[in-house]
Amino acid sequence: MEFEAVIGLEIHVEMKTKSKMFSSAPVTFGSDPNTQINPIDMAFPGTLPQVNKQAVINAIRVSHALNMKIDNLVVFERKNYFYSDLPKGYQITQQFRPIGSDGYLTIQTSQGEKRIGIERLHMEEDTCKQLHSWDFSLLDYNRAGIPLIEIVSLPEMRSGEEAAKYVEKIRSIVTFLDVSDGKMEEGSLRCDVNISLREKGSTKFGTKVEIKNLNSINNIQKAIDFEISRQSIILEFGGHIEQETRRFDEGSKETVLMRVKTDAVDYKYFTDPNIAPIKLSKEFIEEAIKSSPELAESKLKRYKELGLNEYDSSLLIADKDISNYFDSGLKSGCSAKLLANWVIGDVQSCLNKDGESIKAFPVSALSLGKLILLVEKNEVSNKQAREVFAKMIETGKEANELVKEMGLSQVSDTGELLSIIKEVIDANPQSVIDYKAGKDRAIGFIVGQVMKKTQGKANPALANKLILEEINRR
């Protein structure tokens, strides 16, 4: 029997706003436990939530990028449950009127292009971080109240690869829009997978299994591939799939049972009485979309228009900060192709060697662009430019200043070069005879002598041209 996987994903994205979803407490990562909270986060009596405006703008931008219908009425509900991860005893969320609905995303897979439907995008607050030991649990409420968007796909993915590509694209969208840093290892982007198997050709859903809190795109694909294999074996031997929640064990590369699901939890949703519905004007929604940062797909198209090939363009947009660095360098007026070569090659090599972020790189993009302009104007050679680049990293000085200090300015004055060339040819008449006899290597010898006399500062292209002209005149 041949089975088909039915996969849907729920992605939680932490927004990097300055303050929390409903309070003025700061949003930070890595602070001491329970230091980034205030009375609203801790549900003290008499406290009232206030909606974070930037979080609403962010949700609109992501909804637009996902081709969704945007609701102009923001309404929040209470999701009631008794658990230690939220002190209120409920979570503020959007259950009945999500801000975004009926969207889709197009992904590229090894099988070609595929469109994945997205059911909804809603805003809510995050829960606290729980650290479990054998006989006790520790609660860090710093995370409680951080703005979240939850993106719920339709069950239209059929493989681990498709799911991985889908998450990869969602991550690209939220990072390029500057909504989130998308760091799965820090919990900024978290993914739950719902997966079932059914006989190929059937339209009936099988029993759903949930895989919780996957923390990398690689693990998402591995967990799904394992679960497809696990469920297929059970069904092949006539067994039944239990409705359960599982987790992915990175050591064994297998999903592991967490708990068996029985009845659905009744959260008794009702409209939060402390948050009045907010009517969004058409102008507010349009401005949020219009002022959105540029998405990776748009940058890819623009880079191709600048003359970059697919490979170079893809490398640049693989990281938002690298892409932004490249864009800043273009403001110098230098060649896009040369700048891309330097960023992908020399700059990336330095970052990999030192384990640095591009944000901490000592050479600004504009300074790099100015160095490249010196190469384009034949004021320094490529070899000299790399010497200057190394000094720029070391000293933080600008290229023009270092070129003068290091005495690297190329000799590009035609009169000065021609005088040196004549001197070299006069001293080596045999080279002229050899060249005219068909020995092309004789030119290389003369070029070498000219470079020696100028201490390597002669413009190579101009020197070659003038040498040939001078020899042909004799």
C-alpha positions, 0 to 999 in steps of 0.5 A: 500500500502506498501512503501520502503524508498530509502536513500542516505547520504552525509557526510562532514568530517572536517580534523584535519590538522595543516593548511587549505586546500589552505592556511597556516592559522591554523585549530583550534576549539573554537578560537575567531571569525575571528582570524584564517584567512589569505589573501588567505582565504579572497580572497584578490586580487593576492593571490594564493591557495596551496594544503595541502599535508596532506589533500591529504594523508588523502583522500587517506587513507579514500578512501582505507578504503572504498574500493575505486578506487583512482585517481592518478590525483588531479584536483580541480574545482570552484563551483560558487555561490554568498553567504556570506559563502565564500568570493571568490564567489566560493568554490574550490572542486572536481566535475569531478574527485573525488580522490575516487570512486566506493567504498563500506562499510559493516555494521552490522544491526539487520537484518544481514550484508549489503553492502552499495555502495559509489559513490565518495569521494572528497576534498574541502574547508569548508565554514564559520560559520553563526550565524543568528539572527532575523534581521542580520547574523554574519559571522565567517571565521575561518572555511572557508578553513578548509580541507573537504572530502565529502563522497557520498553514493549510495541510497542503505539504507532502514531504519534509523537503516542502515543509523545510522550504516553507519555513525557510521562506517564512523566515526570510520574509520575517527577517527581511521585513525586520519583524523578527531576527528569526533565530530558531536556536533562541526561540525567536521562530518556533515550529509545530508540525501536524502530520498524518498519513492516508492511502494515496488517492484518498481524500480522508484525513488520517489520525493527526500526530503533532511534533512540538517545538522544532528548533531548526529547519534541518530538524523539521525535515528530519522529524517529518521524514522519520515520522512518515517512515514510522507511521508507514510501518505501523499502517503497513502491519495493520496497526493504528496511529495514536493521536499524540504529541511527540518531540524530535530527539536530535541524538537518535534523529527520531520523534519521541512520545511526549503525551497521548491526546484524548479530548480537545481542551475547551479554552472557553474563548471570549472577547477580552473586556479590557481591550476595545476593538481597534478600527484600522483606517485604510490609510494606516494599513496602506502606510504600513505596507508602503513603508515595509523594508524590501523583501528578498525576492524583490532584492533578487530581481533588482540584483539581476537587473544590476547585472549579477548572475543568479548564483551571486544574487542568491548568496547575497540575499541568503543573509539580510545583513550581508544584503544590506551591506551590499546595498550600502556599498552600491551608494559609492557608485562602484560596479555592482559586479565588482562589489558583489565579488568583494563581499562574497569573496574577501569580506565573507572570508574575513567574517568566516575566519573571525566568526564575526557578524557583518554588523561588527565588520570594521570596514564600512560598505561605503569605504569598501565601495570607495576602494573598488572605485580606485580599482575601476579608475586604475589608481590601484591594481587588484593586488594593491587593493587587497593590501589596502583592504587588509590595512583598512581592517587593521587600522580603520582608515579610508582607502585614499589615505592608506594608498598615499601612506603606502605609496601605492598609487599606480603610474597612469600618466601616459607621458611618464610611462612612455618615457620609462618604456622607451628607456627599457626598450633601448636597454633591451633591443634584443627583446624587440627583435625577438617579438618581431620574430614571433616570440610573444614572451619578449613582451612579458620580459619588457612589462616585467622590467617596466614594473620593476622600474616603477616598483610595481606601480605602473598601470598594467593595462596601459603599460602593455598598450604603450609597449606594443605601440612603441615596439611597432613604431621601431 
